[in-house]
C-alpha cells in the first residue's frame, strides 16, 4: 500500500472520537442585541438618511461636472463660429 493511499484511508476513517470532535467544533452564534434581525444597521433610519444624503451629494457633483463640460463645449463652439 502506498503512502498516499495509506494517508487517504486514515483521513477518511471516522472514529467515534473524531466524529465527536467534529460535532463539537460547530459554532452557534447569538441573536445579538437587535433580536437577530439581519441587516439591522442597513435598515436603521439614520443609516438610510446618511446614505441618501451621500447619494444626493454624489449626483449633484456629477451634474455640476456635466454642466461645466457642456458650458465649455458651448463656449468653444461660439468661439469657433465667431472666427
HULINGI-V489312 format. One record per residue. N is the residue number from 0. RES is the residue in one letter. SS is DSSP state (h for helix, s for strand, l for the rest). PSI is psi in whole degrees, 0 to 359 (none if undefined). NEAR is the number of other C-alpha atoms within 8 Angstrom. Layout:
BEGIN
n->N res->RES ss->SS psi->PSI near->NEAR
n->N res->RES ss->SS psi->PSI near->NEAR
END
This chain:
BEGIN
n->0 res->X ss->l psi->131 near->4
n->1 res->X ss->l psi->165 near->5
n->2 res->X ss->h psi->321 near->6
n->3 res->X ss->h psi->316 near->6
n->4 res->X ss->h psi->321 near->8
n->5 res->X ss->h psi->318 near->9
n->6 res->X ss->h psi->326 near->8
n->7 res->X ss->h psi->318 near->8
n->8 res->X ss->h psi->322 near->8
n->9 res->X ss->h psi->323 near->7
n->10 res->X ss->h psi->328 near->7
n->11 res->X ss->h psi->343 near->6
n->12 res->X ss->l psi->135 near->6
n->13 res->X ss->l psi->119 near->7
n->14 res->X ss->l psi->160 near->6
n->15 res->X ss->h psi->324 near->6
n->16 res->X ss->h psi->323 near->6
n->17 res->X ss->h psi->318 near->8
n->18 res->X ss->h psi->320 near->9
n->19 res->X ss->h psi->321 near->8
n->20 res->X ss->h psi->321 near->8
n->21 res->X ss->h psi->319 near->8
n->22 res->X ss->h psi->329 near->7
n->23 res->X ss->h psi->347 near->6
n->24 res->X ss->l psi->0 near->6
n->25 res->X ss->l psi->134 near->6
n->26 res->X ss->l psi->141 near->4
n->27 res->X ss->l psi->122 near->4
n->28 res->X ss->l psi->146 near->4
n->29 res->X ss->l psi->160 near->5
n->30 res->X ss->l psi->331 near->8
n->31 res->X ss->l psi->175 near->6
n->32 res->X ss->l psi->340 near->5
n->33 res->X ss->l psi->10 near->7
n->34 res->X ss->l psi->15 near->6
n->35 res->X ss->l psi->11 near->8
n->36 res->X ss->l psi->126 near->7
n->37 res->X ss->l psi->139 near->4
n->38 res->X ss->l psi->31 near->6
n->39 res->X ss->l psi->324 near->8
n->40 res->X ss->l psi->316 near->6
n->41 res->X ss->l psi->336 near->7
n->42 res->X ss->l psi->355 near->8
n->43 res->X ss->l psi->145 near->8
n->44 res->X ss->h psi->316 near->6
n->45 res->X ss->h psi->321 near->6
n->46 res->X ss->h psi->317 near->10
n->47 res->X ss->h psi->317 near->10
n->48 res->X ss->h psi->319 near->8
n->49 res->X ss->h psi->315 near->8
n->50 res->X ss->h psi->318 near->8
n->51 res->X ss->h psi->318 near->8
n->52 res->X ss->h psi->319 near->8
n->53 res->X ss->h psi->316 near->8
n->54 res->X ss->h psi->317 near->8
n->55 res->X ss->h psi->319 near->8
n->56 res->X ss->h psi->318 near->8
n->57 res->X ss->h psi->313 near->8
n->58 res->X ss->h psi->327 near->8
n->59 res->X ss->h psi->318 near->8
n->60 res->X ss->h psi->319 near->8
n->61 res->X ss->h psi->320 near->8
n->62 res->X ss->h psi->321 near->8
n->63 res->X ss->h psi->317 near->8
n->64 res->X ss->h psi->318 near->8
n->65 res->X ss->h psi->317 near->8
n->66 res->X ss->h psi->319 near->8
n->67 res->X ss->h psi->318 near->8
n->68 res->X ss->h psi->319 near->8
n->69 res->X ss->h psi->319 near->8
n->70 res->X ss->h psi->318 near->8
n->71 res->X ss->h psi->320 near->8
n->72 res->X ss->h psi->316 near->8
n->73 res->X ss->h psi->319 near->8
n->74 res->X ss->h psi->317 near->8
n->75 res->X ss->h psi->320 near->8
n->76 res->X ss->h psi->318 near->8
n->77 res->X ss->h psi->319 near->8
n->78 res->X ss->h psi->319 near->8
n->79 res->X ss->h psi->321 near->7
n->80 res->X ss->h psi->329 near->6
n->81 res->X ss->h psi->346 near->5
n->82 res->X ss->l psi->none near->4
END
